[in-house]
């Protein structure tokens, strides 16, 4: 999931440089959502993943 977040961030940077403002804004929004989901899921896996 972090991989997809980085890809959408790179797409947003390229679209911003080329002047596609709407596409860049959408890609940044998607990247933020994916990064937030990654952070939440990684914290939950650290908390609940240690069953010894």
PDB file of N, CA, C, O and CB in Angstrom:
ATOM      1  N   UNK A   1       0.823  -1.189   0.000  1.00  0.00           N
ATOM      2  CA  UNK A   1       0.000   0.000   0.000  1.00  0.00           C
ATOM      3  C   UNK A   1       0.870   1.257   0.000  1.00  0.00           C
ATOM      4  O   UNK A   1       0.530   2.255  -0.636  1.00  0.00           O
ATOM      5  CB  UNK A   1      -0.938  -0.004   1.206  1.00  0.00           C
ATOM      6  N   UNK A   2       1.966   1.204   0.698  1.00  0.00           N
ATOM      7  CA  UNK A   2       2.887   2.342   0.683  1.00  0.00           C
ATOM      8  C   UNK A   2       3.456   2.536  -0.717  1.00  0.00           C
ATOM      9  O   UNK A   2       3.712   3.663  -1.141  1.00  0.00           O
ATOM     10  CB  UNK A   2       4.029   2.136   1.703  1.00  0.00           C
ATOM     11  N   UNK A   3       3.648   1.445  -1.420  1.00  0.00           N
ATOM     12  CA  UNK A   3       4.158   1.499  -2.786  1.00  0.00           C
ATOM     13  C   UNK A   3       3.197   2.293  -3.682  1.00  0.00           C
ATOM     14  O   UNK A   3       3.633   3.143  -4.459  1.00  0.00           O
ATOM     15  CB  UNK A   3       4.363   0.069  -3.343  1.00  0.00           C
ATOM     16  N   UNK A   4       1.889   2.015  -3.573  1.00  0.00           N
ATOM     17  CA  UNK A   4       0.899   2.739  -4.370  1.00  0.00           C
ATOM     18  C   UNK A   4       0.842   4.210  -3.985  1.00  0.00           C
ATOM     19  O   UNK A   4       0.647   5.073  -4.841  1.00  0.00           O
ATOM     20  CB  UNK A   4      -0.477   2.106  -4.207  1.00  0.00           C
ATOM     21  N   UNK A   5       1.010   4.494  -2.709  1.00  0.00           N
ATOM     22  CA  UNK A   5       1.013   5.876  -2.259  1.00  0.00           C
ATOM     23  C   UNK A   5       2.172   6.647  -2.889  1.00  0.00           C
ATOM     24  O   UNK A   5       2.004   7.788  -3.321  1.00  0.00           O
ATOM     25  CB  UNK A   5       1.097   5.939  -0.730  1.00  0.00           C
ATOM     26  N   UNK A   6       3.329   6.029  -2.936  1.00  0.00           N
ATOM     27  CA  UNK A   6       4.502   6.678  -3.545  1.00  0.00           C
ATOM     28  C   UNK A   6       4.298   6.859  -5.045  1.00  0.00           C
ATOM     29  O   UNK A   6       4.679   7.890  -5.601  1.00  0.00           O
ATOM     30  CB  UNK A   6       5.781   5.851  -3.282  1.00  0.00           C
ATOM     31  N   UNK A   7       3.701   5.870  -5.703  1.00  0.00           N
ATOM     32  CA  UNK A   7       3.451   5.985  -7.144  1.00  0.00           C
ATOM     33  C   UNK A   7       2.496   7.142  -7.439  1.00  0.00           C
ATOM     34  O   UNK A   7       2.745   7.926  -8.354  1.00  0.00           O
ATOM     35  CB  UNK A   7       2.873   4.667  -7.699  1.00  0.00           C
ATOM     36  N   UNK A   8       1.398   7.257  -6.669  1.00  0.00           N
ATOM     37  CA  UNK A   8       0.467   8.363  -6.896  1.00  0.00           C
ATOM     38  C   UNK A   8       1.117   9.707  -6.586  1.00  0.00           C
ATOM     39  O   UNK A   8       0.796  10.704  -7.233  1.00  0.00           O
ATOM     40  CB  UNK A   8      -0.792   8.182  -6.045  1.00  0.00           C
ATOM     41  N   UNK A   9       2.015   9.756  -5.618  1.00  0.00           N
ATOM     42  CA  UNK A   9       2.727  11.002  -5.317  1.00  0.00           C
ATOM     43  C   UNK A   9       3.627  11.400  -6.480  1.00  0.00           C
ATOM     44  O   UNK A   9       3.706  12.577  -6.832  1.00  0.00           O
ATOM     45  CB  UNK A   9       3.559  10.854  -4.029  1.00  0.00           C
ATOM     46  N   UNK A  10       4.305  10.424  -7.078  1.00  0.00           N
ATOM     47  CA  UNK A  10       5.166  10.708  -8.230  1.00  0.00           C
ATOM     48  C   UNK A  10       4.329  11.157  -9.423  1.00  0.00           C
ATOM     49  O   UNK A  10       4.719  12.072 -10.149  1.00  0.00           O
ATOM     50  CB  UNK A  10       6.004   9.465  -8.602  1.00  0.00           C
ATOM     51  N   UNK A  11       3.171  10.512  -9.629  1.00  0.00           N
ATOM     52  CA  UNK A  11       2.277  10.937 -10.707  1.00  0.00           C
ATOM     53  C   UNK A  11       1.826  12.380 -10.475  1.00  0.00           C
ATOM     54  O   UNK A  11       1.743  13.163 -11.420  1.00  0.00           O
ATOM     55  CB  UNK A  11       1.049   9.995 -10.804  1.00  0.00           C
ATOM     56  N   UNK A  12       1.539  12.728  -9.232  1.00  0.00           N
ATOM     57  CA  UNK A  12       1.116  14.094  -8.918  1.00  0.00           C
ATOM     58  C   UNK A  12       2.219  15.097  -9.203  1.00  0.00           C
ATOM     59  O   UNK A  12       1.951  16.184  -9.715  1.00  0.00           O
ATOM     60  CB  UNK A  12       0.690  14.196  -7.459  1.00  0.00           C
ATOM     61  N   UNK A  13       3.447  14.749  -8.881  1.00  0.00           N
ATOM     62  CA  UNK A  13       4.567  15.660  -9.151  1.00  0.00           C
ATOM     63  C   UNK A  13       4.742  15.858 -10.652  1.00  0.00           C
ATOM     64  O   UNK A  13       4.915  16.986 -11.114  1.00  0.00           O
ATOM     65  CB  UNK A  13       5.874  15.118  -8.529  1.00  0.00           C
ATOM     66  N   UNK A  14       4.697  14.767 -11.413  1.00  0.00           N
ATOM     67  CA  UNK A  14       4.864  14.865 -12.869  1.00  0.00           C
ATOM     68  C   UNK A  14       3.713  15.663 -13.481  1.00  0.00           C
ATOM     69  O   UNK A  14       3.935  16.512 -14.344  1.00  0.00           O
ATOM     70  CB  UNK A  14       4.940  13.454 -13.508  1.00  0.00           C
ATOM     71  N   UNK A  15       2.489  15.393 -13.039  1.00  0.00           N
ATOM     72  CA  UNK A  15       1.336  16.122 -13.571  1.00  0.00           C
ATOM     73  C   UNK A  15       1.405  17.604 -13.203  1.00  0.00           C
ATOM     74  O   UNK A  15       1.022  18.462 -13.998  1.00  0.00           O
ATOM     75  CB  UNK A  15       0.028  15.509 -13.048  1.00  0.00           C
ATOM     76  N   UNK A  16       1.888  17.898 -12.013  1.00  0.00           N
ATOM     77  CA  UNK A  16       2.034  19.298 -11.610  1.00  0.00           C
ATOM     78  C   UNK A  16       3.064  20.034 -12.438  1.00  0.00           C
ATOM     79  O   UNK A  16       2.871  21.197 -12.791  1.00  0.00           O
ATOM     80  CB  UNK A  16       2.407  19.383 -10.155  1.00  0.00           C
ATOM     81  N   UNK A  17       4.165  19.356 -12.749  1.00  0.00           N
ATOM     82  CA  UNK A  17       5.212  19.973 -13.567  1.00  0.00           C
ATOM     83  C   UNK A  17       4.703  20.218 -14.987  1.00  0.00           C
ATOM     84  O   UNK A  17       5.024  21.237 -15.597  1.00  0.00           O
ATOM     85  CB  UNK A  17       6.475  19.082 -13.597  1.00  0.00           C
ATOM     86  N   UNK A  18       3.912  19.285 -15.508  1.00  0.00           N
ATOM     87  CA  UNK A  18       3.408  19.428 -16.871  1.00  0.00           C
ATOM     88  C   UNK A  18       2.204  20.363 -16.966  1.00  0.00           C
ATOM     89  O   UNK A  18       1.773  20.694 -18.071  1.00  0.00           O
ATOM     90  CB  UNK A  18       3.037  18.074 -17.420  1.00  0.00           C
ATOM     91  N   UNK A  19       1.657  20.792 -15.837  1.00  0.00           N
ATOM     92  CA  UNK A  19       0.578  21.766 -15.855  1.00  0.00           C
ATOM     93  C   UNK A  19      -0.817  21.190 -15.757  1.00  0.00           C
ATOM     94  O   UNK A  19      -1.791  21.908 -15.986  1.00  0.00           O
ATOM     95  CB  UNK A  19       0.670  22.554 -17.072  1.00  0.00           C
ATOM     96  N   UNK A  20      -0.945  19.928 -15.425  1.00  0.00           N
ATOM     97  CA  UNK A  20      -2.260  19.316 -15.267  1.00  0.00           C
ATOM     98  C   UNK A  20      -2.680  19.428 -13.810  1.00  0.00           C
ATOM     99  O   UNK A  20      -2.471  18.497 -13.032  1.00  0.00           O
ATOM    100  CB  UNK A  20      -2.251  17.828 -15.729  1.00  0.00           C
ATOM    101  N   UNK A  21      -3.261  20.543 -13.438  1.00  0.00           N
ATOM    102  CA  UNK A  21      -3.588  20.821 -12.045  1.00  0.00           C
ATOM    103  C   UNK A  21      -4.638  19.901 -11.455  1.00  0.00           C
ATOM    104  O   UNK A  21      -4.510  19.456 -10.315  1.00  0.00           O
ATOM    105  CB  UNK A  21      -4.046  22.216 -11.918  1.00  0.00           C
ATOM    106  N   UNK A  22      -5.682  19.614 -12.228  1.00  0.00           N
ATOM    107  CA  UNK A  22      -6.755  18.763 -11.726  1.00  0.00           C
ATOM    108  C   UNK A  22      -6.293  17.336 -11.481  1.00  0.00           C
ATOM    109  O   UNK A  22      -6.642  16.721 -10.474  1.00  0.00           O
ATOM    110  CB  UNK A  22      -7.911  18.763 -12.695  1.00  0.00           C
ATOM    111  N   UNK A  23      -5.508  16.819 -12.409  1.00  0.00           N
ATOM    112  CA  UNK A  23      -4.990  15.454 -12.263  1.00  0.00           C
ATOM    113  C   UNK A  23      -4.018  15.388 -11.091  1.00  0.00           C
ATOM    114  O   UNK A  23      -4.018  14.416 -10.336  1.00  0.00           O
ATOM    115  CB  UNK A  23      -4.294  14.985 -13.566  1.00  0.00           C
ATOM    116  N   UNK A  24      -3.199  16.411 -10.939  1.00  0.00           N
ATOM    117  CA  UNK A  24      -2.233  16.430  -9.839  1.00  0.00           C
ATOM    118  C   UNK A  24      -2.959  16.479  -8.498  1.00  0.00           C
ATOM    119  O   UNK A  24      -2.557  15.802  -7.552  1.00  0.00           O
ATOM    120  CB  UNK A  24      -1.277  17.635  -9.975  1.00  0.00           C
ATOM    121  N   UNK A  25      -4.008  17.262  -8.412  1.00  0.00           N
ATOM    122  CA  UNK A  25      -4.769  17.343  -7.168  1.00  0.00           C
ATOM    123  C   UNK A  25      -5.434  16.025  -6.816  1.00  0.00           C
ATOM    124  O   UNK A  25      -5.463  15.623  -5.653  1.00  0.00           O
ATOM    125  CB  UNK A  25      -5.813  18.428  -7.268  1.00  0.00           C
ATOM    126  N   UNK A  26      -5.965  15.359  -7.826  1.00  0.00           N
ATOM    127  CA  UNK A  26      -6.595  14.056  -7.590  1.00  0.00           C
ATOM    128  C   UNK A  26      -5.571  13.026  -7.145  1.00  0.00           C
ATOM    129  O   UNK A  26      -5.826  12.249  -6.225  1.00  0.00           O
ATOM    130  CB  UNK A  26      -7.312  13.568  -8.853  1.00  0.00           C
ATOM    131  N   UNK A  27      -4.424  13.018  -7.787  1.00  0.00           N
ATOM    132  CA  UNK A  27      -3.384  12.055  -7.428  1.00  0.00           C
ATOM    133  C   UNK A  27      -2.868  12.302  -6.019  1.00  0.00           C
ATOM    134  O   UNK A  27      -2.589  11.350  -5.290  1.00  0.00           O
ATOM    135  CB  UNK A  27      -2.229  12.120  -8.425  1.00  0.00           C
ATOM    136  N   UNK A  28      -2.738  13.565  -5.622  1.00  0.00           N
ATOM    137  CA  UNK A  28      -2.301  13.873  -4.263  1.00  0.00           C
ATOM    138  C   UNK A  28      -3.348  13.411  -3.251  1.00  0.00           C
ATOM    139  O   UNK A  28      -3.004  12.880  -2.195  1.00  0.00           O
ATOM    140  CB  UNK A  28      -2.036  15.384  -4.108  1.00  0.00           C
ATOM    141  N   UNK A  29      -4.611  13.611  -3.572  1.00  0.00           N
ATOM    142  CA  UNK A  29      -5.678  13.150  -2.682  1.00  0.00           C
ATOM    143  C   UNK A  29      -5.652  11.641  -2.494  1.00  0.00           C
ATOM    144  O   UNK A  29      -5.786  11.148  -1.374  1.00  0.00           O
ATOM    145  CB  UNK A  29      -7.030  13.574  -3.223  1.00  0.00           C
ATOM    146  N   UNK A  30      -5.482  10.912  -3.582  1.00  0.00           N
ATOM    147  CA  UNK A  30      -5.407   9.456  -3.498  1.00  0.00           C
ATOM    148  C   UNK A  30      -4.182   9.026  -2.706  1.00  0.00           C
ATOM    149  O   UNK A  30      -4.255   8.104  -1.894  1.00  0.00           O
ATOM    150  CB  UNK A  30      -5.377   8.835  -4.899  1.00  0.00           C
ATOM    151  N   UNK A  31      -3.055   9.694  -2.942  1.00  0.00           N
ATOM    152  CA  UNK A  31      -1.828   9.352  -2.221  1.00  0.00           C
ATOM    153  C   UNK A  31      -1.990   9.588  -0.719  1.00  0.00           C
ATOM    154  O   UNK A  31      -1.490   8.803   0.087  1.00  0.00           O
ATOM    155  CB  UNK A  31      -0.645  10.171  -2.761  1.00  0.00           C
ATOM    156  N   UNK A  32      -2.681  10.660  -0.338  1.00  0.00           N
ATOM    157  CA  UNK A  32      -2.906  10.935   1.090  1.00  0.00           C
ATOM    158  C   UNK A  32      -3.766   9.863   1.734  1.00  0.00           C
ATOM    159  O   UNK A  32      -3.485   9.414   2.846  1.00  0.00           O
ATOM    160  CB  UNK A  32      -3.565  12.302   1.273  1.00  0.00           C
ATOM    161  N   UNK A  33      -4.821   9.452   1.030  1.00  0.00           N
ATOM    162  CA  UNK A  33      -5.700   8.418   1.571  1.00  0.00           C
ATOM    163  C   UNK A  33      -4.952   7.098   1.724  1.00  0.00           C
ATOM    164  O   UNK A  33      -5.060   6.443   2.760  1.00  0.00           O
ATOM    165  CB  UNK A  33      -6.927   8.229   0.668  1.00  0.00           C
ATOM    166  N   UNK A  34      -4.199   6.707   0.709  1.00  0.00           N
ATOM    167  CA  UNK A  34      -3.456   5.449   0.776  1.00  0.00           C
ATOM    168  C   UNK A  34      -2.386   5.487   1.867  1.00  0.00           C
ATOM    169  O   UNK A  34      -2.175   4.493   2.561  1.00  0.00           O
ATOM    170  CB  UNK A  34      -2.811   5.144  -0.576  1.00  0.00           C
ATOM    171  N   UNK A  35      -1.715   6.619   2.020  1.00  0.00           N
ATOM    172  CA  UNK A  35      -0.691   6.729   3.050  1.00  0.00           C
ATOM    173  C   UNK A  35      -1.315   6.665   4.438  1.00  0.00           C
ATOM    174  O   UNK A  35      -0.761   6.031   5.336  1.00  0.00           O
ATOM    175  CB  UNK A  35       0.100   8.027   2.884  1.00  0.00           C
ATOM    176  N   UNK A  36      -2.452   7.310   4.619  1.00  0.00           N
ATOM    177  CA  UNK A  36      -3.155   7.250   5.907  1.00  0.00           C
ATOM    178  C   UNK A  36      -3.592   5.834   6.237  1.00  0.00           C
ATOM    179  O   UNK A  36      -3.457   5.384   7.375  1.00  0.00           O
ATOM    180  CB  UNK A  36      -4.368   8.174   5.896  1.00  0.00           C
ATOM    181  N   UNK A  37      -4.117   5.131   5.236  1.00  0.00           N
ATOM    182  CA  UNK A  37      -4.523   3.739   5.451  1.00  0.00           C
ATOM    183  C   UNK A  37      -3.314   2.872   5.790  1.00  0.00           C
ATOM    184  O   UNK A  37      -3.407   1.985   6.638  1.00  0.00           O
ATOM    185  CB  UNK A  37      -5.240   3.185   4.204  1.00  0.00           C
ATOM    186  N   UNK A  38      -2.183   3.123   5.135  1.00  0.00           N
ATOM    187  CA  UNK A  38      -0.960   2.370   5.428  1.00  0.00           C
ATOM    188  C   UNK A  38      -0.523   2.597   6.866  1.00  0.00           C
ATOM    189  O   UNK A  38      -0.166   1.646   7.561  1.00  0.00           O
ATOM    190  CB  UNK A  38       0.167   2.770   4.463  1.00  0.00           C
ATOM    191  N   UNK A  39      -0.545   3.836   7.319  1.00  0.00           N
ATOM    192  CA  UNK A  39      -0.118   4.139   8.686  1.00  0.00           C
ATOM    193  C   UNK A  39      -1.026   3.452   9.696  1.00  0.00           C
ATOM    194  O   UNK A  39      -0.546   2.850  10.657  1.00  0.00           O
ATOM    195  CB  UNK A  39      -0.109   5.658   8.928  1.00  0.00           C
ATOM    196  N   UNK A  40      -2.335   3.539   9.483  1.00  0.00           N
ATOM    197  CA  UNK A  40      -3.290   2.922  10.416  1.00  0.00           C
ATOM    198  C   UNK A  40      -3.108   1.411  10.450  1.00  0.00           C
ATOM    199  O   UNK A  40      -3.069   0.816  11.527  1.00  0.00           O
ATOM    200  CB  UNK A  40      -4.740   3.270  10.021  1.00  0.00           C
ATOM    201  N   UNK A  41      -2.996   0.783   9.280  1.00  0.00           N
ATOM    202  CA  UNK A  41      -2.841  -0.672   9.237  1.00  0.00           C
ATOM    203  C   UNK A  41      -1.503  -1.130   9.818  1.00  0.00           C
ATOM    204  O   UNK A  41      -1.437  -2.182  10.455  1.00  0.00           O
ATOM    205  CB  UNK A  41      -2.971  -1.165   7.805  1.00  0.00           C
ATOM    206  N   UNK A  42      -0.449  -0.362   9.610  1.00  0.00           N
ATOM    207  CA  UNK A  42       0.842  -0.757  10.183  1.00  0.00           C
ATOM    208  C   UNK A  42       0.836  -0.636  11.702  1.00  0.00           C
ATOM    209  O   UNK A  42       1.415  -1.478  12.389  1.00  0.00           O
ATOM    210  CB  UNK A  42       1.968   0.098   9.598  1.00  0.00           C
ATOM    211  N   UNK A  43       0.187   0.404  12.239  1.00  0.00           N
ATOM    212  CA  UNK A  43       0.083   0.537  13.696  1.00  0.00           C
ATOM    213  C   UNK A  43      -0.732  -0.610  14.282  1.00  0.00           C
ATOM    214  O   UNK A  43      -0.361  -1.186  15.305  1.00  0.00           O
ATOM    215  CB  UNK A  43      -0.554   1.889  14.074  1.00  0.00           C
ATOM    216  N   UNK A  44      -1.847  -0.937  13.626  1.00  0.00           N
ATOM    217  CA  UNK A  44      -2.668  -2.049  14.100  1.00  0.00           C
ATOM    218  C   UNK A  44      -1.917  -3.376  14.035  1.00  0.00           C
ATOM    219  O   UNK A  44      -2.071  -4.214  14.923  1.00  0.00           O
ATOM    220  CB  UNK A  44      -3.949  -2.140  13.284  1.00  0.00           C
ATOM    221  N   UNK A  45      -1.111  -3.578  13.001  1.00  0.00           N
ATOM    222  CA  UNK A  45      -0.359  -4.832  12.923  1.00  0.00           C
ATOM    223  C   UNK A  45       0.732  -4.899  13.985  1.00  0.00           C
ATOM    224  O   UNK A  45       1.037  -5.979  14.490  1.00  0.00           O
ATOM    225  CB  UNK A  45       0.257  -4.992  11.536  1.00  0.00           C
ATOM    226  N   UNK A  46       1.316  -3.766  14.325  1.00  0.00           N
ATOM    227  CA  UNK A  46       2.314  -3.766  15.405  1.00  0.00           C
ATOM    228  C   UNK A  46       1.664  -4.052  16.759  1.00  0.00           C
ATOM    229  O   UNK A  46       2.247  -4.739  17.598  1.00  0.00           O
ATOM    230  CB  UNK A  46       3.051  -2.415  15.454  1.00  0.00           C
ATOM    231  N   UNK A  47       0.464  -3.528  16.968  1.00  0.00           N
ATOM    232  CA  UNK A  47      -0.216  -3.727  18.250  1.00  0.00           C
ATOM    233  C   UNK A  47      -0.756  -5.144  18.375  1.00  0.00           C
ATOM    234  O   UNK A  47      -0.525  -5.806  19.387  1.00  0.00           O
ATOM    235  CB  UNK A  47      -1.355  -2.720  18.412  1.00  0.00           C
ATOM    236  N   UNK A  48      -1.471  -5.619  17.358  1.00  0.00           N
ATOM    237  CA  UNK A  48      -2.147  -6.890  17.438  1.00  0.00           C
ATOM    238  C   UNK A  48      -1.365  -8.052  16.822  1.00  0.00           C
ATOM    239  O   UNK A  48      -1.804  -9.198  16.917  1.00  0.00           O
ATOM    240  CB  UNK A  48      -3.463  -6.777  16.780  1.00  0.00           C
ATOM    241  N   UNK A  49      -0.240  -7.788  16.206  1.00  0.00           N
ATOM    242  CA  UNK A  49       0.509  -8.829  15.509  1.00  0.00           C
ATOM    243  C   UNK A  49       1.385  -9.666  16.402  1.00  0.00           C
ATOM    244  O   UNK A  49       1.843 -10.726  15.975  1.00  0.00           O
ATOM    245  CB  UNK A  49       1.342  -8.221  14.464  1.00  0.00           C
ATOM    246  N   UNK A  50       1.639  -9.245  17.614  1.00  0.00           N
ATOM    247  CA  UNK A  50       2.560  -9.970  18.503  1.00  0.00           C
ATOM    248  C   UNK A  50       1.786 -10.879  19.434  1.00  0.00           C
ATOM    249  O   UNK A  50       1.485 -10.526  20.574  1.00  0.00           O
ATOM    250  CB  UNK A  50       3.424  -8.988  19.321  1.00  0.00           C
ATOM    251  N   UNK A  51       1.475 -12.041  18.931  1.00  0.00           N
ATOM    252  CA  UNK A  51       0.748 -13.051  19.725  1.00  0.00           C
ATOM    253  C   UNK A  51       1.707 -14.183  20.092  1.00  0.00           C
ATOM    254  O   UNK A  51       1.791 -15.185  19.382  1.00  0.00           O
ATOM    255  CB  UNK A  51      -0.492 -13.611  18.934  1.00  0.00           C
ATOM    256  N   UNK A  52       2.419 -14.024  21.185  1.00  0.00           N
ATOM    257  CA  UNK A  52       3.376 -15.059  21.589  1.00  0.00           C
ATOM    258  C   UNK A  52       2.986 -15.651  22.908  1.00  0.00           C
ATOM    259  O   UNK A  52       3.673 -16.540  23.413  1.00  0.00           O
ATOM    260  CB  UNK A  52       4.786 -14.500  21.670  1.00  0.00           C
TER     261      UNK A  52
END
